[in-house]
Amino acid sequence: MGAIVELVTITALDFEGCYRAVSTRDSRFDGQFFTAVRTTGIYCRPSCPAITPKRVNVSFLPTAAAAQQAGYRACRRCLPDAAPGSPLWNVRADLAARAMRLIGDGMIERGGVPGLAATLGYSQRQLTRVLTTELGAGPLALARAHRAHTARLLIQTTEMPMSDIAFAAGFASIRQFNDTVREVFAVSPTTMRTELRRSPRADVVAPGTPGLLTLRLPYREPLDTGWLSWFLSAHAVPGMELWEDGVYTRSLRTPHGHATIRLSFQPGHVRAELALRDMRDLAPTVARVRHLLDLDADPMGIDGALGIGRPERDLGYRSVDSTGHIGNGSGDATPYSGTAAVASTSAGLGFTPGIRVPGCLEGSELLLCTMIGQQISVRAAGTHIARLVDALGERIDGPVPRLFPTAEAVAEHGAEVLTGPARRVAAIASAARAIADGELVLHSGRIADDLRRDLLALDGVGPWTADYVTMRSLADPDILLATDLVVRQGAARAGIDLDNTTRWAPWRSYLSMHLWKTALEHRGALVREPALQEAKHHD
């Protein structure tokens, strides 16, 4: 291991607040920052069960890459790279946060730093400077940390030869792969695989069927699994998606091919079975699944801001604010303890703790499906989308045999398949053409206001569609679906004035989900199959 270098100062991480979280082994902050211990040369997650290091021996960093850049290796006891991702990359809309979302999706592996910089609209030099200042590591170091995590998953979940893993994880050579694994985890790849058989890791299921990876995707408690289960089952498109016995199965297009995923909610994690045509797609597929289920959210912080539940004991701690700082609302950057569990849903607005805002797996699919579903029920929209998928979607092997059609296919042949008002069909084909021609760019690195403006410029896209697509495609936490019929019904039942919601910023997307759920529960739609037959969305 190289010498430990002096760490950069990250102003958003207050030492006393972070040290308090480490002292209480606050698992809610796992992934939000990392603890670097000078005396051992390792970095840990806040909840690491090891003896709390003396404060003179620790520093706190916002990314694992920053710790690796400084010469620290990952703790083999708590595996900090296996923690849930930081919610800051969704809360913040600055360059660093948008870059982190694209790096997680594998942008550097596919296009290098030049591709990442061009996508974000900055020079390579400026991008590197901003990321180094804000996150303690440049784009290459951040991508290297992601490659190391992908390599560990492949080592521990497959029997692939190490040479194949090296290139599947995005390394340029086997030597680079070996050196990185040794530097980050302090063991060789072969030793890491051997150790798994003796002591399985929390986020890994032992290797099983060849070609099938099974992972445990962690999240921060609590998680309203009922809401996500309803959302996935109600919107499942036959031929492309399947909800059966509590398992969500679907096919999706990936950067190097396609994949089939099977997801189920388990205590403390989501079980994910991934069948990948190309192992290079592991990291972006996992990132997209986490985005779909909003697994990197900070539910206790969100629930506290919305006034949901009553903690059993209030330690005076709070969550990250809209600027990305860890604070308690009084100017002190002080995290709150994960032991202050939400114990009651009767306080505040009476909503269920832990609701998530479902994201998406592909922005173009989300937009086109949303446009198809305008002013019709979810059930009817599913029928129209299934017809489009069956006619134009690529056929693959597996339990869900169709991929959602490409934008090019919808632009060219969508009008021949879709039915309904001619103007809407033409608008859908026109939007698909804009995507196919590159006039409309849909990726997780967009700025929300810019994306919303571009969506509103499309024929047939009004404020509701623009807000809904922006919210789900970018995981934007602060979009209020004030024109949604079901949301307005939920607001009426909760006694909330939708014209006066600033006190709930920056979490109004979550407020929208709560209001949506409130109205559906009153209708009984959440307990009927299929769910939400009568709900309609209007622009």
C-alpha positions as CSV (number, residue, x, y, z in Angstrom):
1,M,0.0,0.0,0.0
2,G,1.2,3.5,-0.8
3,A,1.9,6.1,1.7
4,I,-1.1,7.9,3.3
5,V,-1.4,11.3,1.8
6,E,-2.9,14.4,3.4
7,L,-6.7,14.4,2.8
8,V,-8.6,17.3,1.2
9,T,-11.0,19.2,3.4
10,I,-14.6,18.5,2.6
11,T,-16.7,21.3,4.1
12,A,-20.0,19.4,3.9
13,L,-18.7,16.8,6.3
14,D,-18.6,18.2,9.8
15,F,-16.1,16.3,11.9
16,E,-18.0,16.2,15.2
17,G,-21.2,15.2,13.5
18,C,-19.5,12.4,11.5
19,Y,-17.6,11.2,14.6
20,R,-20.9,11.0,16.5
21,A,-22.4,8.8,13.8
22,V,-19.3,6.5,13.9
23,S,-19.4,6.3,17.7
24,T,-23.0,5.2,17.6
25,R,-22.4,2.9,14.6
26,D,-25.2,4.6,12.7
27,S,-25.9,2.4,9.7
28,R,-28.1,5.0,8.1
29,F,-25.0,7.0,7.2
30,D,-23.3,4.0,5.5
31,G,-22.5,5.2,2.0
32,Q,-23.0,8.9,2.8
33,F,-19.4,9.2,4.1
34,F,-16.4,7.0,4.9
35,T,-14.1,6.9,7.9
36,A,-10.3,6.8,7.1
37,V,-8.2,5.6,10.0
38,R,-4.5,6.7,9.8
39,T,-3.1,4.2,12.3
40,T,-4.5,1.1,10.4
41,G,-4.5,2.5,6.8
42,I,-8.0,1.4,6.2
43,Y,-11.4,3.1,5.5
44,C,-14.7,1.9,6.9
45,R,-18.4,2.6,6.7
46,P,-19.8,4.5,9.8
47,S,-21.5,1.3,11.2
48,C,-18.3,-0.8,11.2
49,P,-18.4,-3.0,14.3
50,A,-14.7,-2.5,15.0
51,I,-13.6,-0.5,18.0
52,T,-14.2,3.2,17.4
53,P,-10.9,4.8,16.5
54,K,-9.6,7.8,18.5
55,R,-10.7,11.1,16.9
56,V,-7.1,12.2,16.4
57,N,-6.6,9.2,14.1
58,V,-9.6,9.7,11.7
59,S,-10.7,11.8,8.8
60,F,-14.0,11.7,6.9
61,L,-14.4,11.5,3.2
62,P,-17.5,11.7,0.9
63,T,-16.4,8.8,-1.4
64,A,-14.6,5.6,-1.3
65,A,-12.5,6.8,-4.3
66,A,-11.2,9.7,-2.2
67,A,-10.0,7.3,0.5
68,Q,-8.4,5.0,-2.1
69,Q,-6.8,8.0,-3.7
70,A,-5.3,8.9,-0.3
71,G,-3.7,5.4,0.0
72,Y,-6.3,3.7,2.3
73,R,-7.6,0.2,1.7
74,A,-11.1,-1.0,2.2
75,C,-12.0,-2.6,5.6
76,R,-12.5,-6.4,5.0
77,R,-14.8,-6.5,8.0
78,C,-17.5,-4.0,7.0
79,L,-16.9,-3.9,3.2
80,P,-17.6,-0.1,2.8
81,D,-18.0,-0.6,-1.0
82,A,-21.1,-2.7,-0.3
83,A,-23.0,0.1,1.5
84,P,-26.0,1.7,-0.1
85,G,-25.1,4.6,-2.4
86,S,-25.2,8.2,-1.2
87,P,-28.6,10.0,-1.4
88,L,-26.7,13.2,-2.1
89,W,-26.3,12.4,-5.8
90,N,-30.1,12.7,-6.2
91,V,-30.6,15.6,-3.8
92,R,-27.9,17.7,-5.3
93,A,-28.1,18.9,-8.9
94,D,-24.6,20.3,-9.2
95,L,-21.9,19.0,-11.6
96,A,-20.4,16.6,-9.1
97,A,-23.7,14.9,-8.4
98,R,-24.6,14.6,-12.0
99,A,-21.2,13.2,-12.8
100,M,-21.5,10.6,-10.0
101,R,-24.8,9.4,-11.5
102,L,-23.2,8.9,-14.9
103,I,-20.1,7.3,-13.5
104,G,-22.3,4.8,-11.7
105,D,-24.0,4.0,-15.0
106,G,-20.6,3.1,-16.6
107,M,-20.1,6.2,-18.7
108,I,-16.3,6.3,-18.3
109,E,-16.0,2.6,-19.1
110,R,-17.9,3.2,-22.4
111,G,-16.7,6.7,-23.4
112,G,-13.8,7.6,-21.1
113,V,-13.3,10.9,-19.4
114,P,-13.8,12.8,-22.7
115,G,-17.2,11.1,-23.1
116,L,-18.3,12.0,-19.6
117,A,-17.1,15.6,-19.9
118,A,-18.8,16.0,-23.3
119,T,-22.1,14.6,-22.0
120,L,-22.0,17.0,-19.1
121,G,-21.0,19.9,-21.3
122,Y,-17.7,20.7,-19.6
123,S,-14.0,20.4,-20.5
124,Q,-12.1,17.5,-19.1
125,R,-9.9,19.8,-17.1
126,Q,-12.8,21.7,-15.5
127,L,-14.6,18.4,-14.7
128,T,-11.5,16.9,-13.0
129,R,-11.0,20.1,-11.0
130,V,-14.6,20.2,-9.8
131,L,-14.7,16.5,-8.8
132,T,-11.4,16.6,-7.1
133,T,-12.4,19.7,-5.1
134,E,-15.9,18.4,-4.2
135,L,-15.4,14.7,-3.8
136,G,-11.7,14.3,-3.1
137,A,-11.0,12.3,-6.3
138,G,-11.0,12.9,-10.1
139,P,-13.2,11.0,-12.6
140,L,-10.6,8.3,-13.2
141,A,-10.3,7.5,-9.5
142,L,-14.1,7.5,-9.1
143,A,-14.4,5.1,-12.0
144,R,-11.6,3.0,-10.6
145,A,-13.6,2.6,-7.3
146,H,-16.6,1.5,-9.2
147,R,-14.5,-1.1,-11.2
148,A,-13.1,-2.4,-7.9
149,H,-16.6,-2.9,-6.6
150,T,-17.8,-4.6,-9.8
151,A,-14.7,-6.9,-9.7
152,R,-15.4,-8.0,-6.2
153,L,-19.0,-8.8,-7.1
154,L,-17.9,-10.9,-10.1
155,I,-15.2,-12.6,-8.0
156,Q,-17.6,-13.6,-5.3
157,T,-20.7,-14.4,-7.3
158,T,-19.4,-16.2,-10.3
159,E,-16.9,-18.9,-11.3
160,M,-15.6,-16.8,-14.2
161,P,-11.9,-16.9,-14.8
162,M,-10.0,-14.0,-13.3
163,S,-8.9,-12.8,-16.8
164,D,-12.6,-12.6,-17.9
165,I,-13.5,-10.7,-14.8
166,A,-10.8,-8.2,-15.3
167,F,-12.2,-7.1,-18.7
168,A,-15.8,-7.5,-17.7
169,A,-15.2,-5.1,-14.8
170,G,-13.7,-2.5,-17.1
171,F,-10.0,-2.9,-16.5
172,A,-7.6,-2.3,-19.3
173,S,-5.3,-5.3,-18.4
174,I,-5.1,-8.2,-16.0
175,R,-2.2,-6.6,-14.3
176,Q,-4.2,-3.4,-13.6
177,F,-7.0,-5.6,-12.3
178,N,-4.7,-7.6,-9.9
179,D,-3.0,-4.4,-8.7
180,T,-6.3,-2.6,-8.0
181,V,-7.9,-5.5,-6.1
182,R,-4.8,-5.8,-3.9
183,E,-4.6,-2.1,-3.3
184,V,-8.3,-1.7,-2.5
185,F,-9.0,-4.9,-0.6
186,A,-5.5,-5.9,0.5
187,V,-5.8,-9.5,-0.9
188,S,-5.4,-11.1,-4.2
189,P,-8.4,-11.9,-6.3
190,T,-7.9,-15.6,-5.8
191,T,-7.7,-15.2,-2.0
192,M,-10.9,-13.1,-2.1
193,R,-12.8,-15.9,-3.8
194,T,-11.4,-18.5,-1.4
195,E,-12.4,-16.4,1.6
196,L,-16.0,-16.2,0.4
197,R,-16.5,-19.9,0.7
198,R,-15.6,-19.6,4.4
199,S,-17.5,-16.4,5.2
200,P,-20.2,-15.2,2.8
201,R,-20.5,-11.5,2.5
202,A,-23.7,-9.5,3.3
203,D,-24.3,-8.4,-0.2
204,V,-23.4,-11.6,-2.0
205,V,-25.1,-14.9,-2.5
206,A,-22.7,-17.8,-3.2
207,P,-22.1,-18.7,-6.8
208,G,-24.8,-20.8,-8.3
209,T,-26.2,-21.3,-11.8
210,P,-23.7,-20.4,-14.5
211,G,-24.6,-17.1,-16.2
212,L,-26.9,-16.0,-13.3
213,L,-25.7,-13.6,-10.7
214,T,-27.6,-13.3,-7.4
215,L,-27.0,-10.2,-5.2
216,R,-28.4,-8.7,-2.1
217,L,-28.9,-5.0,-2.7
218,P,-28.9,-3.1,0.6
219,Y,-31.1,-0.1,1.4
220,R,-31.7,2.2,4.4
221,E,-34.6,1.3,6.6
222,P,-37.5,1.7,6.6
223,L,-38.8,0.6,3.2
224,D,-42.4,0.6,2.2
225,T,-42.3,-2.6,0.2
226,G,-46.1,-2.5,-0.2
227,W,-45.9,0.7,-2.2
228,L,-43.1,-0.6,-4.5
229,S,-44.9,-3.9,-4.9
230,W,-48.1,-2.2,-6.0
231,F,-46.3,0.1,-8.3
232,L,-44.3,-2.6,-10.1
233,S,-47.3,-5.0,-10.3
234,A,-49.8,-2.4,-11.5
235,H,-47.6,-1.1,-14.2
236,A,-46.2,-4.4,-15.4
237,V,-46.4,-4.7,-19.2
238,P,-47.1,-8.3,-20.5
239,G,-44.3,-9.7,-22.6
240,M,-41.7,-7.4,-21.1
241,E,-42.5,-7.5,-17.4
242,L,-44.1,-10.0,-15.0
243,W,-45.2,-9.8,-11.4
244,E,-45.8,-13.2,-9.9
245,D,-45.7,-14.4,-6.3
246,G,-44.0,-11.3,-5.1
247,V,-41.2,-11.5,-7.7
248,Y,-40.8,-8.8,-10.4
249,T,-39.2,-10.0,-13.6
250,R,-38.4,-8.0,-16.6
251,S,-36.1,-7.7,-19.6
252,L,-34.1,-4.5,-20.4
253,R,-31.7,-3.2,-22.9
254,T,-28.2,-2.7,-21.6
255,P,-25.1,-0.8,-23.0
256,H,-23.6,-4.0,-24.5
257,G,-26.7,-6.1,-25.1
258,H,-29.7,-7.0,-22.8
259,A,-30.5,-8.6,-19.4
260,T,-33.3,-10.2,-17.5
261,I,-33.7,-9.3,-13.9
262,R,-35.7,-10.9,-11.1
263,L,-36.3,-8.8,-7.9
264,S,-37.9,-9.7,-4.6
265,F,-38.1,-7.8,-1.3
266,Q,-36.4,-9.6,1.6
267,P,-35.8,-8.4,5.2
268,G,-33.0,-5.8,5.0
269,H,-32.2,-6.2,1.3
270,V,-33.6,-6.7,-2.2
271,R,-32.7,-10.0,-3.8
272,A,-31.7,-9.5,-7.4
273,E,-31.1,-12.2,-9.9
274,L,-29.4,-10.9,-13.0
275,A,-29.0,-12.8,-16.3
276,L,-26.6,-10.7,-18.3
277,R,-25.7,-11.3,-21.9
278,D,-22.5,-9.3,-21.4
279,M,-20.8,-9.2,-17.9
280,R,-19.6,-5.7,-18.7
281,D,-23.2,-4.6,-18.0
282,L,-23.2,-5.7,-14.3
283,A,-22.4,-2.3,-12.8
284,P,-24.9,-0.2,-14.9
285,T,-27.6,-2.8,-14.5
286,V,-27.2,-2.8,-10.7
287,A,-27.2,1.1,-10.8
288,R,-30.4,1.1,-12.8
289,V,-32.1,-1.4,-10.5
290,R,-31.2,0.7,-7.5
291,H,-32.5,3.8,-9.3
292,L,-35.8,2.0,-10.2
293,L,-36.4,1.1,-6.6
294,D,-34.9,4.3,-5.1
295,L,-32.7,2.2,-2.9
296,D,-30.2,5.0,-2.1
297,A,-32.8,7.3,-0.5
298,D,-32.5,8.5,3.1
299,P,-36.0,7.6,4.3
300,M,-35.6,8.6,8.0
301,G,-34.5,12.1,6.9
302,I,-37.3,12.4,4.4
303,D,-39.9,11.1,6.8
304,G,-38.7,13.5,9.5
305,A,-38.9,16.5,7.1
306,L,-42.5,15.5,6.1
307,G,-43.6,15.0,9.7
308,I,-44.2,11.3,9.4
309,G,-44.1,9.1,12.4
310,R,-42.7,9.8,15.9
311,P,-39.2,8.7,16.9
312,E,-39.1,6.5,20.0
313,R,-36.3,8.8,21.3
314,D,-35.2,12.0,19.7
315,L,-31.4,12.4,19.7
316,G,-31.7,15.8,18.0
317,Y,-30.1,14.5,14.8
318,R,-31.4,15.3,11.3
319,S,-30.6,14.5,7.7
320,V,-28.9,15.9,4.7
321,D,-30.3,19.2,3.5
322,S,-31.0,20.4,0.0
323,T,-27.5,21.7,-0.4
324,G,-26.0,18.3,0.3
325,H,-24.8,19.3,3.8
326,I,-25.3,17.0,6.8
327,G,-27.2,19.2,9.3
328,N,-29.9,19.5,11.9
329,G,-31.6,22.6,10.7
330,S,-29.9,24.9,13.2
331,G,-26.7,25.5,11.3
332,D,-24.8,22.6,12.8
333,A,-23.8,19.8,10.6
334,T,-24.9,16.9,12.8
335,P,-26.2,13.6,11.6
336,Y,-29.0,11.9,13.5
337,S,-28.8,8.3,14.8
338,G,-30.4,5.4,13.0
339,T,-31.5,4.1,16.4
340,A,-34.2,6.8,16.4
341,A,-36.6,4.5,14.6
342,V,-40.0,5.6,13.4
343,A,-42.4,3.9,15.7
344,S,-45.8,5.3,14.8
345,T,-47.7,6.3,11.7
346,S,-50.4,8.1,13.6
347,A,-48.3,11.3,14.1
348,G,-47.9,14.0,11.6
349,L,-49.8,13.4,8.4
350,G,-50.5,9.7,9.1
351,F,-48.4,8.4,6.1
352,T,-46.5,5.2,6.1
353,P,-42.8,5.6,6.7
354,G,-40.2,4.6,4.1
355,I,-42.1,5.3,0.9
356,R,-40.0,5.5,-2.3
357,V,-40.3,7.4,-5.6
358,P,-39.9,4.7,-8.3
359,G,-37.3,5.6,-10.9
360,C,-36.9,4.0,-14.3
361,L,-34.6,1.7,-16.2
362,E,-34.5,3.7,-19.4
363,G,-35.5,7.3,-19.9
364,S,-36.8,6.9,-23.5
365,E,-39.1,4.0,-22.4
366,L,-40.4,6.1,-19.5
367,L,-41.3,9.0,-21.7
368,L,-43.0,7.0,-24.5
369,C,-45.0,4.8,-22.0
370,T,-46.1,7.9,-20.1
371,M,-47.3,9.6,-23.3
372,I,-49.2,6.4,-24.3
373,G,-50.9,6.4,-20.8
374,Q,-52.1,10.0,-20.9
375,Q,-55.8,10.3,-20.0
376,I,-56.4,6.6,-19.9
377,S,-56.3,4.1,-17.0
378,V,-53.1,2.3,-16.1
379,R,-54.7,-1.0,-17.2
380,A,-55.6,0.4,-20.6
381,A,-52.1,1.9,-21.0
382,G,-50.6,-1.5,-20.2
383,T,-52.7,-3.0,-23.0
384,H,-51.5,-0.4,-25.5
385,I,-47.9,-0.7,-24.5
386,A,-48.0,-4.5,-24.6
387,R,-49.3,-4.3,-28.2
388,L,-46.4,-2.0,-29.1
389,V,-43.8,-4.3,-27.4
390,D,-45.2,-7.4,-29.1
391,A,-45.1,-5.8,-32.5
392,L,-41.8,-3.9,-32.4
393,G,-39.8,-5.2,-29.4
394,E,-36.8,-7.4,-30.0
395,R,-37.4,-11.0,-29.0
396,I,-35.0,-12.6,-26.5
397,D,-34.9,-15.9,-24.6
398,G,-36.3,-16.0,-21.1
399,P,-39.5,-15.7,-19.1
400,V,-40.2,-12.2,-20.4
401,P,-39.4,-12.6,-24.1
402,R,-39.5,-9.0,-25.4
403,L,-37.4,-5.9,-25.0
404,F,-39.1,-2.5,-25.2
405,P,-38.7,-1.3,-28.8
406,T,-36.0,1.2,-29.7
407,A,-36.9,4.8,-30.3
408,E,-36.0,4.3,-33.9
409,A,-38.5,1.5,-34.3
410,V,-41.3,3.5,-32.6
411,A,-40.5,6.5,-34.7
412,E,-40.7,4.4,-37.9
413,H,-43.5,2.0,-37.2
414,G,-45.3,3.2,-34.0
415,A,-48.1,4.9,-36.0
416,E,-48.9,1.5,-37.6
417,V,-49.3,-0.2,-34.2
418,L,-50.7,2.4,-31.7
419,T,-54.3,3.2,-31.6
420,G,-56.2,6.2,-30.2
421,P,-56.5,9.8,-31.1
422,A,-54.4,10.6,-34.2
423,R,-52.8,13.6,-32.6
424,R,-51.5,11.6,-29.7
425,V,-50.2,8.8,-31.9
426,A,-48.4,11.4,-34.0
427,A,-47.0,13.0,-30.9
428,I,-45.6,9.7,-29.6
429,A,-43.9,9.0,-33.0
430,S,-42.5,12.5,-33.0
431,A,-41.0,12.2,-29.5
432,A,-39.5,8.9,-30.5
433,R,-37.9,10.5,-33.6
434,A,-36.5,13.3,-31.4
435,I,-34.9,10.7,-29.2
436,A,-33.6,8.7,-32.1
437,D,-32.1,11.7,-33.8
438,G,-30.4,12.9,-30.6
439,E,-32.5,16.1,-30.4
440,L,-33.9,15.0,-27.0
441,V,-31.3,13.6,-24.6
442,L,-32.5,11.5,-21.7
443,H,-29.9,10.4,-19.2
444,S,-29.3,10.7,-15.5
445,G,-26.8,13.6,-15.8
446,R,-29.4,16.1,-17.1
447,I,-30.3,19.2,-15.1
448,A,-33.9,18.9,-14.1
449,D,-35.0,22.4,-15.3
450,D,-33.3,21.8,-18.7
451,L,-34.9,18.4,-19.2
452,R,-38.3,19.7,-18.2
453,R,-38.0,22.6,-20.7
454,D,-37.0,20.2,-23.5
455,L,-39.9,17.9,-22.7
456,L,-42.4,20.7,-22.7
457,A,-41.2,21.7,-26.2
458,L,-42.5,18.4,-27.5
459,D,-45.9,18.2,-29.1
460,G,-48.3,16.4,-26.8
461,V,-46.3,16.9,-23.6
462,G,-47.8,19.1,-20.9
463,P,-46.7,20.0,-17.4
464,W,-47.9,16.7,-15.8
465,T,-46.0,14.5,-18.2
466,A,-42.9,16.7,-18.1
467,D,-42.9,16.7,-14.3
468,Y,-43.6,13.0,-14.0
469,V,-40.8,12.0,-16.4
470,T,-38.3,14.4,-14.9
471,M,-39.1,13.1,-11.4
472,R,-38.6,9.5,-12.2
473,S,-35.8,9.7,-14.8
474,L,-33.6,12.0,-12.6
475,A,-34.8,10.8,-9.2
476,D,-35.5,14.4,-8.5
477,P,-36.8,14.6,-4.9
478,D,-38.7,17.9,-5.1
479,I,-41.3,17.7,-7.8
480,L,-44.9,18.1,-6.7
481,L,-47.4,16.5,-9.1
482,A,-50.0,19.1,-8.2
483,T,-52.1,18.6,-11.4
484,D,-52.4,14.9,-10.9
485,L,-56.0,13.9,-10.2
486,V,-55.2,11.2,-7.8
487,V,-52.6,13.3,-5.9
488,R,-55.2,16.1,-5.6
489,Q,-57.7,13.6,-4.2
490,G,-55.1,12.4,-1.7
491,A,-54.3,16.0,-0.7
492,A,-58.0,16.7,-0.1
493,R,-58.2,13.7,2.3
494,A,-55.0,14.7,4.1
495,G,-56.1,18.3,4.4
496,I,-53.1,19.6,2.4
497,D,-53.2,22.8,0.3
498,L,-51.2,22.0,-2.8
499,D,-50.6,25.7,-3.4
500,N,-48.7,25.9,-0.1
501,T,-46.1,23.1,0.1
502,T,-42.8,25.0,0.4
503,R,-42.3,23.7,3.9
504,W,-41.9,20.2,2.6
505,A,-39.1,21.1,0.1
506,P,-36.9,19.5,-1.0
507,W,-39.0,16.3,-0.6
508,R,-42.2,17.0,-2.5
509,S,-41.8,14.1,-4.9
510,Y,-42.1,11.9,-1.8
511,L,-45.1,13.9,-0.7
512,S,-46.7,13.2,-4.1
513,M,-46.2,9.5,-3.6
514,H,-47.8,9.7,-0.1
515,L,-50.8,11.6,-1.4
516,W,-51.1,9.2,-4.4
517,K,-51.1,6.2,-2.0
518,T,-53.6,7.9,0.3
519,A,-56.2,8.3,-2.4
520,L,-55.7,4.8,-3.8
521,E,-56.0,3.3,-0.3
522,H,-59.3,5.1,0.2
523,R,-60.5,3.8,-3.1
524,G,-59.4,0.3,-2.2
525,A,-57.3,0.2,-5.4
526,L,-54.2,-1.0,-3.5
527,V,-55.8,-4.3,-2.4
528,R,-57.6,-5.2,-5.7
529,E,-56.0,-7.0,-8.6
530,P,-55.3,-5.5,-11.0
531,A,-54.6,-2.3,-9.1
532,L,-55.5,1.2,-10.1
533,Q,-57.9,0.4,-12.9
534,E,-59.7,3.7,-12.7
535,A,-57.0,6.2,-12.0
536,K,-56.1,8.6,-14.8
537,H,-53.4,11.1,-15.4
538,H,-54.0,14.4,-17.1
539,D,-51.9,17.1,-18.7
